[in-house]
Amino acid sequence: MYIAMNAEANKRVVRRFNKEVIQDGSRAAFVELMDESFANRSAPPGVANGPESMWSTFEHVLRPALSGLQVTIHEQLCDGDKVVTRKSITGTHTGPFMGLAATGKPVSIDVIDIVRVRDGRYVEHWGINTLQSVLAQLRAG
């Protein structure tokens, strides 16, 4: 019973992060949910992989580019302290987005994340997404 409750608590942490941090842009929730030792294992080589780099991605890249940004969680699985989430990040491309001027087009980025949670906080992240193919579609017109 303890494991099931712990799994549900960890999934709640990840759902809260997606809603309050990614979708709503809450800095307070980010600080509360992000461990100081956090490492983004999916950061490109040579790019910072700590907590502030994750915040910067949401606050300075994703949120300004996509109006009406929403995160839809399709599925979550938990194994020990790791939560796997299959989700979509959607919005309308109304601001500069990784060197691409606003197109006004709808955007949907599919994501699969693995987050290791310790004591209710993010400590590690791995992820794959369709961002590059979305950018290619936007560039193609």
N, C-alpha and C positions, 0 to 999 in steps of 0.2 A: 504493500500500500504506500509506503514512503516513496518508493521509486516513481510510481505513477503520479503522486502529488508533486514531486520534484520536477518531473517531466512537464507537467502542466504549468507549473510556476515558471520554468524556463521558457516555454512557448509564449506565455503571457508577456515576459520581458521582451522577447523579440517582436511580438505584435505591437506592444507599446512603443518600441523604438521606431518601427516602421510608420506608425500613425503619428506619433507626437514629434519625432525628430525629422524623418524624411519628408513626410507629407505636410506637417504643420510648421516645421522649422523652429521647434522649441529648443532654445539653447539650454534652458534649465533642465529639461528632460535629458538632453545629451550629456550634460555634466553628471547627472544622477546615474545614468545607465552605462557610462563608459568608464572602464577601469583605466587607471593611469598607465598600466603596463600593456594596454591594448596593442595588438599587432595585426595589421591588415596583410595577410599572407598573399593576397591577390594584387597588391600594389606592383606596378611595373618596376623593373630593376632601376635603381638610382633615384626612385621617387620615395619621399618620406612615407612611412607606413604606420605612424602613430595616430593617436586619437584626433589631433587637430587636422591632419590631412584628410581624414574621413569627414569631419565637419566641413572643411573647405570644399570638398566635392559636392556636398549637398547644398551648401549655402551660397557658393560662388559659381558653380557650374550648372547644376541641375535645376534648382528652384528658380533662378532668374531666367532661364531659357524656356521653362514650361509653365505656362499659366494654367490654373486649374489642376495642378499636380495632385494625383491620387495614387495611393498604393493599394493594390488589391491582392490579398493573400489567397492563393488558390489551395494550398496544401501545406501542412507542417508535419514533420516527423521528428521525433526526439530519440536519441540514443545516448544514454548517460548524460554528460554535460554539453552535448552538441545538439543544436537545433537546425534542421534542414528546412528551408522555406522556399517554396516555388511561388513566385509572385509576378505581378506586372506593375510597372510604373508608367502612368499615362498622363497626358496633358496636351496642351496646344503649344506648338513651337512659335512663341511670340517674342523671344529675345535671342541674343547671340548665343550660339551653342557650339562650343569647341571649334571656333573659327567660321561657323556657318551663320549667315544672317537669317533673321526670322523669316519663316515661310508661311506661317499661319496654318500649317498642316497639323493634323492630329498625330501624336507620337505614342507608341506603345513599346516599351522596353521590357522584354521578358528576362527574368532573373532567377537564378537558383543560388541561394546563399547557404553556407554552413557557418554558424556562429557558436563559439564555445562560450558558455555562460558560467560565471563563478560568482556566488554570493549576490545574484541578481544583477550582475554587470557583464557587459561585453568584454572578453579578454582576447579573443582571436576571431578572425573572419577569413573565409575563403569564398570566392564567388565566381560565377560565370554569367555573362549576359549577352544580349543581342545588340548592344549599343552600336558597334561598328556597322552592322548591317542596316540599322535604323538611320545612321548618318549617311550611309551610301544611298539609301532610298531618298532621303531629303535632298542630297546633292543632285541626284538624277532628275529631280523635279517631279 
